[in-house]
């Protein structure tokens, strides 16, 4: 066998064992306890190799796209005009399917209200925080009361606008006169922070209402820890003007 196959005598049985293991040959035992080997017919061997190769290709076709697909790139882009900011905010509102978190001043939210109402009609749970009196509120509306809107705007130097849809995408921006800055993003960390900003405002007002008769206003106005938070240095504008004490 070694002579006919060209396989070294010392490795003949090792090679035969490998062929048997792969199904290309079979052991045949005789009555005298001898062992012979019968090869798989060439046509059957080729057909089996073809099936094995096709199965391997099938696995590669299923797995290669998953292995080679590039990681998802999160989108973030700046918004430098009020109309652009509001347009992008409206895109986020329209995209909402399950929940929508909105925070802003009435004059900026007015533009978004028709789309917000349509999102609510489609089944999205809508919650809004409004810095100022809104005579036509949308969704579960909370009027921000514990810092007057004018004070908040003066401290921040701008009116903030935050819109978050389904905790998947958000627009965050600020408007000051004819100057606007902002961004759109679907980055999960930024989106969750934006949603948390709105949710925290709502939670604070719920706590304030719950404990209004238990001295909450006195606590908010006079507690040393709260006062310390107010004294955190406020933003400084480009001219270096200190905008005064933060009032929460």
CORGIBEL-V483485 format. One record per pair of residues at least 24 apart in sequence whose C-alpha atoms are under 10 Angstrom apart, sorted by the first residue. I is the first residue (numbers start at 1). J is the second residue. If there is no record, write none. Layout:
i=I j=J
i=I j=J
This chain:
i=23 j=48
i=24 j=48
i=24 j=49
i=73 j=186
i=73 j=187
i=74 j=185
i=74 j=186
i=74 j=187
i=74 j=188
i=75 j=169
i=75 j=184
i=75 j=185
i=75 j=186
i=75 j=187
i=76 j=169
i=76 j=170
i=76 j=171
i=76 j=183
i=76 j=184
i=76 j=185
i=76 j=186
i=76 j=187
i=76 j=190
i=77 j=171
i=77 j=182
i=77 j=183
i=77 j=184
i=77 j=185
i=77 j=186
i=78 j=171
i=78 j=172
i=78 j=173
i=78 j=181
i=78 j=182
i=78 j=183
i=78 j=184
i=78 j=185
i=79 j=171
i=79 j=172
i=79 j=173
i=79 j=174
i=79 j=180
i=79 j=181
i=79 j=182
i=79 j=183
i=79 j=184
i=80 j=173
i=80 j=174
i=80 j=175
i=80 j=179
i=80 j=180
i=80 j=181
i=80 j=182
i=80 j=183
i=81 j=173
i=81 j=175
i=81 j=178
i=81 j=179
i=81 j=180
i=81 j=181
i=81 j=182
i=82 j=108
i=82 j=173
i=82 j=174
i=82 j=175
i=82 j=176
i=82 j=177
i=82 j=178
i=82 j=179
i=82 j=180
i=82 j=181
i=82 j=182
i=83 j=111
i=83 j=180
i=84 j=180
i=84 j=181
i=84 j=182
i=85 j=161
i=85 j=171
i=85 j=172
i=85 j=173
i=85 j=174
i=85 j=175
i=85 j=180
i=85 j=181
i=85 j=182
i=85 j=183
i=85 j=184
i=86 j=111
i=86 j=112
i=86 j=161
i=86 j=163
i=86 j=171
i=86 j=173
i=87 j=111
i=87 j=112
i=88 j=163
i=88 j=170
i=88 j=171
i=88 j=172
i=88 j=182
i=88 j=183
i=88 j=184
i=89 j=161
i=89 j=162
i=89 j=163
i=89 j=164
i=89 j=165
i=89 j=169
i=89 j=170
i=89 j=171
i=89 j=172
i=89 j=173
i=89 j=183
i=89 j=184
i=90 j=114
i=90 j=115
i=90 j=116
i=90 j=163
i=90 j=171
i=91 j=115
i=91 j=163
i=91 j=165
i=91 j=169
i=91 j=170
i=91 j=171
i=92 j=116
i=92 j=163
i=92 j=164
i=92 j=165
i=92 j=166
i=92 j=168
i=92 j=169
i=92 j=170
i=92 j=171
i=92 j=184
i=93 j=117
i=93 j=118
i=93 j=119
i=93 j=120
i=93 j=124
i=93 j=126
i=93 j=163
i=93 j=164
i=93 j=165
i=93 j=166
i=93 j=169
i=93 j=170
i=93 j=171
i=94 j=118
i=94 j=119
i=94 j=120
i=94 j=122
i=94 j=165
i=95 j=119
i=95 j=124
i=95 j=164
i=95 j=165
i=95 j=166
i=95 j=168
i=95 j=169
i=96 j=120
i=96 j=122
i=96 j=123
i=96 j=124
i=96 j=125
i=96 j=126
i=96 j=164
i=96 j=165
i=96 j=166
i=96 j=167
i=96 j=168
i=96 j=169
i=97 j=122
i=97 j=123
i=97 j=124
i=97 j=125
i=97 j=165
i=97 j=166
i=98 j=122
i=98 j=123
i=98 j=124
i=98 j=125
i=98 j=126
i=98 j=165
i=98 j=166
i=98 j=167
i=99 j=123
i=99 j=124
i=99 j=125
i=99 j=126
i=99 j=127
i=99 j=164
i=99 j=165
i=99 j=166
i=99 j=167
i=100 j=124
i=100 j=125
i=100 j=126
i=100 j=127
i=100 j=128
i=100 j=139
i=100 j=163
i=100 j=164
i=100 j=165
i=100 j=166
i=100 j=167
i=100 j=170
i=100 j=195
i=101 j=125
i=101 j=126
i=101 j=127
i=101 j=128
i=101 j=129
i=101 j=139
i=101 j=140
i=101 j=162
i=101 j=163
i=101 j=164
i=101 j=165
i=101 j=166
i=101 j=167
i=101 j=170
i=101 j=194
i=101 j=195
i=101 j=196
i=101 j=197
i=101 j=198
i=101 j=199
i=102 j=126
i=102 j=127
i=102 j=128
i=102 j=129
i=102 j=130
i=102 j=138
i=102 j=139
i=102 j=141
i=102 j=161
i=102 j=162
i=102 j=163
i=102 j=164
i=102 j=165
i=102 j=170
i=102 j=171
i=102 j=194
i=102 j=195
i=102 j=197
i=102 j=198
i=102 j=199
i=103 j=127
i=103 j=128
i=103 j=129
i=103 j=130
i=103 j=131
i=103 j=141
i=103 j=142
i=103 j=143
i=103 j=144
i=103 j=160
i=103 j=161
i=103 j=162
i=103 j=163
i=103 j=164
i=103 j=172
i=103 j=194
i=103 j=195
i=103 j=197
i=103 j=198
i=103 j=199
i=103 j=201
i=103 j=202
i=104 j=128
i=104 j=129
i=104 j=130
i=104 j=131
i=104 j=132
i=104 j=144
i=104 j=149
i=104 j=159
i=104 j=160
i=104 j=161
i=104 j=162
i=104 j=163
i=104 j=173
i=104 j=174
i=104 j=198
i=105 j=129
i=105 j=130
i=105 j=131
i=105 j=132
i=105 j=133
i=105 j=134
i=105 j=143
i=105 j=144
i=105 j=149
i=105 j=153
i=105 j=159
i=105 j=160
i=105 j=161
i=105 j=175
i=106 j=130
i=106 j=131
i=106 j=132
i=106 j=133
i=106 j=134
i=106 j=135
i=106 j=136
i=106 j=137
i=107 j=131
i=107 j=132
i=107 j=134
i=107 j=159
i=108 j=159
i=108 j=160
i=108 j=161
i=108 j=175
i=109 j=134
i=109 j=137
i=109 j=138
i=109 j=161
i=109 j=162
i=109 j=163
i=110 j=134
i=110 j=136
i=110 j=137
i=110 j=138
i=112 j=138
i=113 j=137
i=113 j=138
i=113 j=139
i=114 j=138
i=124 j=165
i=124 j=166
i=125 j=165
i=125 j=166
i=126 j=165
i=127 j=198
i=127 j=199
i=127 j=202
i=128 j=162
i=128 j=163
i=128 j=198
i=128 j=199
i=128 j=201
i=128 j=202
i=129 j=161
i=129 j=162
i=129 j=198
i=129 j=199
i=129 j=201
i=129 j=202
i=130 j=161
i=131 j=159
i=131 j=160
i=140 j=202
i=141 j=202
i=142 j=201
i=142 j=202
i=142 j=203
i=142 j=205
i=142 j=206
i=143 j=201
i=143 j=202
i=143 j=205
i=144 j=201
i=144 j=202
i=144 j=204
i=144 j=205
i=145 j=205
i=145 j=208
i=146 j=204
i=146 j=205
i=146 j=208
i=146 j=217
i=146 j=220
i=146 j=221
i=146 j=247
i=146 j=248
i=147 j=246
i=147 j=247
i=147 j=248
i=148 j=247
i=148 j=248
i=151 j=244
i=151 j=245
i=151 j=246
i=151 j=247
i=151 j=248
i=152 j=246
i=152 j=247
i=152 j=248
i=154 j=243
i=154 j=244
i=154 j=245
i=154 j=246
i=155 j=234
i=155 j=235
i=155 j=236
i=155 j=242
i=155 j=243
i=155 j=244
i=155 j=245
i=155 j=246
i=155 j=247
i=155 j=248
i=156 j=234
i=156 j=235
i=156 j=236
i=156 j=237
i=156 j=243
i=156 j=244
i=156 j=246
i=157 j=234
i=157 j=235
i=157 j=236
i=157 j=237
i=157 j=243
i=162 j=194
i=162 j=195
i=162 j=197
i=162 j=198
i=163 j=191
i=163 j=194
i=163 j=195
i=163 j=198
i=164 j=191
i=164 j=192
i=164 j=193
i=164 j=194
i=164 j=195
i=164 j=196
i=164 j=198
i=165 j=191
i=165 j=195
i=166 j=191
i=166 j=192
i=166 j=195
i=167 j=191
i=167 j=192
i=167 j=193
i=167 j=194
i=167 j=195
i=167 j=196
i=168 j=192
i=168 j=195
i=169 j=194
i=169 j=195
i=170 j=194
i=170 j=195
i=220 j=247
i=220 j=248
i=221 j=247
